[in-house]
Amino acid sequence: MAPAAASGGSTLPSGFSVFTTFPDLLFVFEFIFGGLVWILVASSLVPWPLVQGWVMFVSVFCFVATTTLIILYLIGAHGGETSWVTLVFSYVATLLYVVHAVFSLIRWKSS
């Protein structure tokens, strides 16, 4: 029995072995389809530019998050531990909620 299996945890791949495991192999497809979304959204004409801007923002954000995550995997920043991913993205999500709430409150107060 492997040490990771005996302890109940699993190790995350690092380096180019990221491209040999199934869920991490999806990074490649995320890059390809993310680029296609950018091209299609940027070249389409929509009646409401705000909608196009929002879709572009979400696309760019997801692309940047995917790029950041794959770079962290490739350089082995996780040290083989699996809990760091949840912890990093939990802090980011919480920070975004707080920033959104603060700016919504400022807008509400000024109206």
Steps between C-alpha positions, in 0.01 A plus 500: 500500500635842404578748779245752369229235491589378848469847649165561330624805307617543148786698356468763233716474189768757433714582202406354165325205668206741526431421136479125563219490757137518393353797681815707449517410132184708458716813543602464136139501384418792730773703329378408152132565564576807713683653206213415267254666736710817504508508120130430457381741768731780392398468134124473554260792480246504781221752561609560861877561536475451876407135448797451270728666755375274778551183296848619405582577864395151613694342215816698573474435875462125450789497252727687743397271787573192288836641395592578860397155617693314231812709566474420871468131415791509256741662747381273780390782732256270676776279635293188430224595746138511383351739754674816376282533188178524700661737748644742227173516306288526818688814595463645151124433491454654845703805402291547187177478700626762746615738224166462322306567819707809584462655157129416491459673835690806375282517190185459708605776740580742217166452323 
